[in-house]
Amino acid sequence: MNILCVGNSFAVDTSTYVHQIAEAMGLDININVLYIGGCPIDLHWKNFLSKDKPYELYENGNRNPVKWCDIFEGLTYRKYDFITFQQRSGDSCDASTFFPELTNLMKGIRDYSDATYLLHKTWSYSKNFSHERYGSNPMDQAAMDRDIKEAYIEVSKKSGIPYIIPSGEAIKLAREKYGDVLDRDGYHLNEMGRTLCGILWVFFLTGRTDLDANKFIPSGHSYDDTTEGVSKDTVKDLIDIAKKALENNKGYNLYGKM
């Protein structure tokens, strides 16, 4: 199974451990990311219309990109089964920011790939992170969670993409249990957050939540050289949270009812 994320740093965060978790369970899942930091949907569309090479192409969670490329090199790097789209985090709560560029991008990519399209629902910021849409500290995290959820449902209906990977829901549920400890700077995920999303994506992409997802325990250091990974006990909890996030996502799961 091959996946391409047309995204930004949030796609890098969530894709970090997908390949490794799948591999530990005997599954072959390869995941690439067309990355520009903070890249919105409209910039992806502008890049589709140009011949520039502004993307770093990441593969299977490796810290170093495969190469710099244009969007077309990324689209043809592999034959993909799935292609994911997401908005930049600050605009993810506003469905209007996806259009018309998302629709244009979907149509344009069809000349290069017959992959199934997926929406990747991102997550809210930490309560101690300031954002202009929600005012200064403390940020209204619950409002951002709600707005992102409503926006992605609207985008799903308007775009015709019926499937939503609920990373934002998983992070929300984990915060309810642990607090704001899943990010490293207020919005980018740390090892715990990356592990949770890796488990979630494997469950989502395979349509199976009965897989033994604790065969791979990340040791850490996926984005720096100081951060430790998570414990086996924590991974067990994250598996349960991923399952609950998918249960809460009924109607938008890839293979229907989990």
Contacts in CASP RR format, 6 or more apart in sequence:
PFRMAT RR
TARGET T0000
AUTHOR 0000-0000-0000
METHOD contacts of the structure
MODEL  1
MNILCVGNSFAVDTSTYVHQIAEAMGLDININVLYIGGCPIDLHWKNFLS
KDKPYELYENGNRNPVKWCDIFEGLTYRKYDFITFQQRSGDSCDASTFFP
ELTNLMKGIRDYSDATYLLHKTWSYSKNFSHERYGSNPMDQAAMDRDIKE
AYIEVSKKSGIPYIIPSGEAIKLAREKYGDVLDRDGYHLNEMGRTLCGIL
WVFFLTGRTDLDANKFIPSGHSYDDTTEGVSKDTVKDLIDIAKKALENNK
GYNLYGKM
1 27 0 8 1.000
1 28 0 8 1.000
1 29 0 8 1.000
1 30 0 8 1.000
1 81 0 8 1.000
1 82 0 8 1.000
1 205 0 8 1.000
2 29 0 8 1.000
2 30 0 8 1.000
2 31 0 8 1.000
2 32 0 8 1.000
2 78 0 8 1.000
2 79 0 8 1.000
2 80 0 8 1.000
2 81 0 8 1.000
2 82 0 8 1.000
3 15 0 8 1.000
3 18 0 8 1.000
3 29 0 8 1.000
3 30 0 8 1.000
3 31 0 8 1.000
3 32 0 8 1.000
3 80 0 8 1.000
3 81 0 8 1.000
3 82 0 8 1.000
3 83 0 8 1.000
3 84 0 8 1.000
3 205 0 8 1.000
4 31 0 8 1.000
4 32 0 8 1.000
4 33 0 8 1.000
4 34 0 8 1.000
4 74 0 8 1.000
4 75 0 8 1.000
4 77 0 8 1.000
4 78 0 8 1.000
4 80 0 8 1.000
4 82 0 8 1.000
4 83 0 8 1.000
4 84 0 8 1.000
4 113 0 8 1.000
4 115 0 8 1.000
5 11 0 8 1.000
5 14 0 8 1.000
5 15 0 8 1.000
5 31 0 8 1.000
5 32 0 8 1.000
5 33 0 8 1.000
5 34 0 8 1.000
5 83 0 8 1.000
5 84 0 8 1.000
5 86 0 8 1.000
5 120 0 8 1.000
6 34 0 8 1.000
6 44 0 8 1.000
6 71 0 8 1.000
6 83 0 8 1.000
6 84 0 8 1.000
6 85 0 8 1.000
6 86 0 8 1.000
6 105 0 8 1.000
7 33 0 8 1.000
7 34 0 8 1.000
7 35 0 8 1.000
7 36 0 8 1.000
7 39 0 8 1.000
7 44 0 8 1.000
7 84 0 8 1.000
7 85 0 8 1.000
7 86 0 8 1.000
7 120 0 8 1.000
8 35 0 8 1.000
8 36 0 8 1.000
8 37 0 8 1.000
8 38 0 8 1.000
8 39 0 8 1.000
8 86 0 8 1.000
8 88 0 8 1.000
9 35 0 8 1.000
9 37 0 8 1.000
9 38 0 8 1.000
9 188 0 8 1.000
10 86 0 8 1.000
10 88 0 8 1.000
10 89 0 8 1.000
10 120 0 8 1.000
10 122 0 8 1.000
10 123 0 8 1.000
10 167 0 8 1.000
10 188 0 8 1.000
10 189 0 8 1.000
11 33 0 8 1.000
11 35 0 8 1.000
11 84 0 8 1.000
11 86 0 8 1.000
11 120 0 8 1.000
12 33 0 8 1.000
12 35 0 8 1.000
12 58 0 8 1.000
12 61 0 8 1.000
13 188 0 8 1.000
13 189 0 8 1.000
13 193 0 8 1.000
13 194 0 8 1.000
13 197 0 8 1.000
14 120 0 8 1.000
14 165 0 8 1.000
14 167 0 8 1.000
14 189 0 8 1.000
14 194 0 8 1.000
14 197 0 8 1.000
14 198 0 8 1.000
14 201 0 8 1.000
15 31 0 8 1.000
15 33 0 8 1.000
15 58 0 8 1.000
15 61 0 8 1.000
15 198 0 8 1.000
15 201 0 8 1.000
16 61 0 8 1.000
16 194 0 8 1.000
16 197 0 8 1.000
16 198 0 8 1.000
16 222 0 8 1.000
16 223 0 8 1.000
17 61 0 8 1.000
17 194 0 8 1.000
17 195 0 8 1.000
17 197 0 8 1.000
17 198 0 8 1.000
17 199 0 8 1.000
17 216 0 8 1.000
17 218 0 8 1.000
17 222 0 8 1.000
18 29 0 8 1.000
18 31 0 8 1.000
18 60 0 8 1.000
18 61 0 8 1.000
18 198 0 8 1.000
18 201 0 8 1.000
18 202 0 8 1.000
18 205 0 8 1.000
19 29 0 8 1.000
19 30 0 8 1.000
19 31 0 8 1.000
19 60 0 8 1.000
19 61 0 8 1.000
20 60 0 8 1.000
20 61 0 8 1.000
20 216 0 8 1.000
20 218 0 8 1.000
21 198 0 8 1.000
21 199 0 8 1.000
21 202 0 8 1.000
21 213 0 8 1.000
21 215 0 8 1.000
21 216 0 8 1.000
22 28 0 8 1.000
22 29 0 8 1.000
22 202 0 8 1.000
23 29 0 8 1.000
23 216 0 8 1.000
24 215 0 8 1.000
24 216 0 8 1.000
25 202 0 8 1.000
25 211 0 8 1.000
25 212 0 8 1.000
25 213 0 8 1.000
25 215 0 8 1.000
25 216 0 8 1.000
27 202 0 8 1.000
27 206 0 8 1.000
27 211 0 8 1.000
29 202 0 8 1.000
29 205 0 8 1.000
30 59 0 8 1.000
30 60 0 8 1.000
30 78 0 8 1.000
31 59 0 8 1.000
31 60 0 8 1.000
31 61 0 8 1.000
31 201 0 8 1.000
32 57 0 8 1.000
32 58 0 8 1.000
32 59 0 8 1.000
32 60 0 8 1.000
32 66 0 8 1.000
32 74 0 8 1.000
32 77 0 8 1.000
32 78 0 8 1.000
32 80 0 8 1.000
33 57 0 8 1.000
33 58 0 8 1.000
33 59 0 8 1.000
34 44 0 8 1.000
34 55 0 8 1.000
34 57 0 8 1.000
34 69 0 8 1.000
34 71 0 8 1.000
34 74 0 8 1.000
35 55 0 8 1.000
35 56 0 8 1.000
35 57 0 8 1.000
35 58 0 8 1.000
35 65 0 8 1.000
36 43 0 8 1.000
36 47 0 8 1.000
36 54 0 8 1.000
36 55 0 8 1.000
36 56 0 8 1.000
38 88 0 8 1.000
38 89 0 8 1.000
39 88 0 8 1.000
40 87 0 8 1.000
40 88 0 8 1.000
40 91 0 8 1.000
40 97 0 8 1.000
41 85 0 8 1.000
41 87 0 8 1.000
41 88 0 8 1.000
41 97 0 8 1.000
41 98 0 8 1.000
41 101 0 8 1.000
41 102 0 8 1.000
41 105 0 8 1.000
42 97 0 8 1.000
42 101 0 8 1.000
44 71 0 8 1.000
44 101 0 8 1.000
44 105 0 8 1.000
45 101 0 8 1.000
45 102 0 8 1.000
45 104 0 8 1.000
45 105 0 8 1.000
47 54 0 8 1.000
47 55 0 8 1.000
47 70 0 8 1.000
47 71 0 8 1.000
48 71 0 8 1.000
48 104 0 8 1.000
48 105 0 8 1.000
48 108 0 8 1.000
48 109 0 8 1.000
50 70 0 8 1.000
51 70 0 8 1.000
52 70 0 8 1.000
53 68 0 8 1.000
53 69 0 8 1.000
53 70 0 8 1.000
53 73 0 8 1.000
54 68 0 8 1.000
54 70 0 8 1.000
55 68 0 8 1.000
55 69 0 8 1.000
55 70 0 8 1.000
55 71 0 8 1.000
55 74 0 8 1.000
56 65 0 8 1.000
56 67 0 8 1.000
56 68 0 8 1.000
57 65 0 8 1.000
57 66 0 8 1.000
57 67 0 8 1.000
57 68 0 8 1.000
57 69 0 8 1.000
57 73 0 8 1.000
57 74 0 8 1.000
57 77 0 8 1.000
58 65 0 8 1.000
58 66 0 8 1.000
59 65 0 8 1.000
59 66 0 8 1.000
61 222 0 8 1.000
63 222 0 8 1.000
63 223 0 8 1.000
66 77 0 8 1.000
67 73 0 8 1.000
69 77 0 8 1.000
72 112 0 8 1.000
75 83 0 8 1.000
75 109 0 8 1.000
75 112 0 8 1.000
75 113 0 8 1.000
76 112 0 8 1.000
76 113 0 8 1.000
79 113 0 8 1.000
80 113 0 8 1.000
80 115 0 8 1.000
81 115 0 8 1.000
81 116 0 8 1.000
82 115 0 8 1.000
82 116 0 8 1.000
82 117 0 8 1.000
82 118 0 8 1.000
82 205 0 8 1.000
83 109 0 8 1.000
83 113 0 8 1.000
83 115 0 8 1.000
83 116 0 8 1.000
83 117 0 8 1.000
83 118 0 8 1.000
84 117 0 8 1.000
84 118 0 8 1.000
84 119 0 8 1.000
84 120 0 8 1.000
84 165 0 8 1.000
85 102 0 8 1.000
85 105 0 8 1.000
85 106 0 8 1.000
85 117 0 8 1.000
85 118 0 8 1.000
85 119 0 8 1.000
85 120 0 8 1.000
85 161 0 8 1.000
86 92 0 8 1.000
86 119 0 8 1.000
86 120 0 8 1.000
86 121 0 8 1.000
86 122 0 8 1.000
87 94 0 8 1.000
87 97 0 8 1.000
87 98 0 8 1.000
87 122 0 8 1.000
89 122 0 8 1.000
89 123 0 8 1.000
89 125 0 8 1.000
89 187 0 8 1.000
90 131 0 8 1.000
90 133 0 8 1.000
91 97 0 8 1.000
92 121 0 8 1.000
92 122 0 8 1.000
92 148 0 8 1.000
92 151 0 8 1.000
92 152 0 8 1.000
93 133 0 8 1.000
93 144 0 8 1.000
93 147 0 8 1.000
93 148 0 8 1.000
93 150 0 8 1.000
93 151 0 8 1.000
94 147 0 8 1.000
94 151 0 8 1.000
95 150 0 8 1.000
95 151 0 8 1.000
95 152 0 8 1.000
95 154 0 8 1.000
95 155 0 8 1.000
95 158 0 8 1.000
98 155 0 8 1.000
98 158 0 8 1.000
98 159 0 8 1.000
99 155 0 8 1.000
99 158 0 8 1.000
99 159 0 8 1.000
102 155 0 8 1.000
102 159 0 8 1.000
103 159 0 8 1.000
106 117 0 8 1.000
106 159 0 8 1.000
106 161 0 8 1.000
116 163 0 8 1.000
117 159 0 8 1.000
117 161 0 8 1.000
117 163 0 8 1.000
118 161 0 8 1.000
118 163 0 8 1.000
118 164 0 8 1.000
118 165 0 8 1.000
118 254 0 8 1.000
119 152 0 8 1.000
119 155 0 8 1.000
119 156 0 8 1.000
119 159 0 8 1.000
119 161 0 8 1.000
119 163 0 8 1.000
119 164 0 8 1.000
119 165 0 8 1.000
120 164 0 8 1.000
120 165 0 8 1.000
120 167 0 8 1.000
121 148 0 8 1.000
121 149 0 8 1.000
121 152 0 8 1.000
121 164 0 8 1.000
121 165 0 8 1.000
121 166 0 8 1.000
121 167 0 8 1.000
121 168 0 8 1.000
121 169 0 8 1.000
122 148 0 8 1.000
122 167 0 8 1.000
122 168 0 8 1.000
123 145 0 8 1.000
123 148 0 8 1.000
123 167 0 8 1.000
123 168 0 8 1.000
123 171 0 8 1.000
123 172 0 8 1.000
123 187 0 8 1.000
124 141 0 8 1.000
124 144 0 8 1.000
124 145 0 8 1.000
124 148 0 8 1.000
124 168 0 8 1.000
124 171 0 8 1.000
124 172 0 8 1.000
125 131 0 8 1.000
125 139 0 8 1.000
125 141 0 8 1.000
125 144 0 8 1.000
125 183 0 8 1.000
125 186 0 8 1.000
125 187 0 8 1.000
126 139 0 8 1.000
126 141 0 8 1.000
126 180 0 8 1.000
126 183 0 8 1.000
126 186 0 8 1.000
126 187 0 8 1.000
127 137 0 8 1.000
127 138 0 8 1.000
127 139 0 8 1.000
127 141 0 8 1.000
127 180 0 8 1.000
128 137 0 8 1.000
128 138 0 8 1.000
128 139 0 8 1.000
128 180 0 8 1.000
128 186 0 8 1.000
129 137 0 8 1.000
129 139 0 8 1.000
129 186 0 8 1.000
129 187 0 8 1.000
130 136 0 8 1.000
130 137 0 8 1.000
130 139 0 8 1.000
131 139 0 8 1.000
131 144 0 8 1.000
133 144 0 8 1.000
134 140 0 8 1.000
134 143 0 8 1.000
134 144 0 8 1.000
141 175 0 8 1.000
145 168 0 8 1.000
145 172 0 8 1.000
148 168 0 8 1.000
149 169 0 8 1.000
152 164 0 8 1.000
153 164 0 8 1.000
153 252 0 8 1.000
155 161 0 8 1.000
156 162 0 8 1.000
156 163 0 8 1.000
156 164 0 8 1.000
156 252 0 8 1.000
162 251 0 8 1.000
162 252 0 8 1.000
163 252 0 8 1.000
163 253 0 8 1.000
163 254 0 8 1.000
164 249 0 8 1.000
164 252 0 8 1.000
165 200 0 8 1.000
165 201 0 8 1.000
165 204 0 8 1.000
166 200 0 8 1.000
166 204 0 8 1.000
166 245 0 8 1.000
166 246 0 8 1.000
166 248 0 8 1.000
166 249 0 8 1.000
166 252 0 8 1.000
167 197 0 8 1.000
167 200 0 8 1.000
167 201 0 8 1.000
168 245 0 8 1.000
169 245 0 8 1.000
169 248 0 8 1.000
169 249 0 8 1.000
170 196 0 8 1.000
170 197 0 8 1.000
170 200 0 8 1.000
170 241 0 8 1.000
170 242 0 8 1.000
170 245 0 8 1.000
171 182 0 8 1.000
171 189 0 8 1.000
171 193 0 8 1.000
171 196 0 8 1.000
171 197 0 8 1.000
173 241 0 8 1.000
173 244 0 8 1.000
173 245 0 8 1.000
173 248 0 8 1.000
174 182 0 8 1.000
174 192 0 8 1.000
174 193 0 8 1.000
174 196 0 8 1.000
174 238 0 8 1.000
174 241 0 8 1.000
175 181 0 8 1.000
175 182 0 8 1.000
177 237 0 8 1.000
177 241 0 8 1.000
178 192 0 8 1.000
180 186 0 8 1.000
181 190 0 8 1.000
181 192 0 8 1.000
182 189 0 8 1.000
182 190 0 8 1.000
182 192 0 8 1.000
182 193 0 8 1.000
182 196 0 8 1.000
183 189 0 8 1.000
183 190 0 8 1.000
183 193 0 8 1.000
184 190 0 8 1.000
184 223 0 8 1.000
184 227 0 8 1.000
188 223 0 8 1.000
189 197 0 8 1.000
190 227 0 8 1.000
191 218 0 8 1.000
191 220 0 8 1.000
191 222 0 8 1.000
191 227 0 8 1.000
191 228 0 8 1.000
191 229 0 8 1.000
191 230 0 8 1.000
192 229 0 8 1.000
192 230 0 8 1.000
192 234 0 8 1.000
192 238 0 8 1.000
194 218 0 8 1.000
194 222 0 8 1.000
195 218 0 8 1.000
195 229 0 8 1.000
195 230 0 8 1.000
195 234 0 8 1.000
195 235 0 8 1.000
195 238 0 8 1.000
196 238 0 8 1.000
196 241 0 8 1.000
196 242 0 8 1.000
199 213 0 8 1.000
199 235 0 8 1.000
199 238 0 8 1.000
199 239 0 8 1.000
199 242 0 8 1.000
200 242 0 8 1.000
200 245 0 8 1.000
200 246 0 8 1.000
202 211 0 8 1.000
202 213 0 8 1.000
203 209 0 8 1.000
203 211 0 8 1.000
203 213 0 8 1.000
203 242 0 8 1.000
203 243 0 8 1.000
203 246 0 8 1.000
203 258 0 8 1.000
204 246 0 8 1.000
204 253 0 8 1.000
204 254 0 8 1.000
205 254 0 8 1.000
207 253 0 8 1.000
207 254 0 8 1.000
207 255 0 8 1.000
207 258 0 8 1.000
209 242 0 8 1.000
209 243 0 8 1.000
209 246 0 8 1.000
209 258 0 8 1.000
213 235 0 8 1.000
213 239 0 8 1.000
213 242 0 8 1.000
214 232 0 8 1.000
214 235 0 8 1.000
214 236 0 8 1.000
214 239 0 8 1.000
217 229 0 8 1.000
217 230 0 8 1.000
217 231 0 8 1.000
217 232 0 8 1.000
217 235 0 8 1.000
218 229 0 8 1.000
218 230 0 8 1.000
219 228 0 8 1.000
219 229 0 8 1.000
220 227 0 8 1.000
220 228 0 8 1.000
220 229 0 8 1.000
220 230 0 8 1.000
221 227 0 8 1.000
221 228 0 8 1.000
221 229 0 8 1.000
230 238 0 8 1.000
243 258 0 8 1.000
246 253 0 8 1.000
246 258 0 8 1.000
247 258 0 8 1.000
250 256 0 8 1.000
250 257 0 8 1.000
250 258 0 8 1.000
251 257 0 8 1.000
END
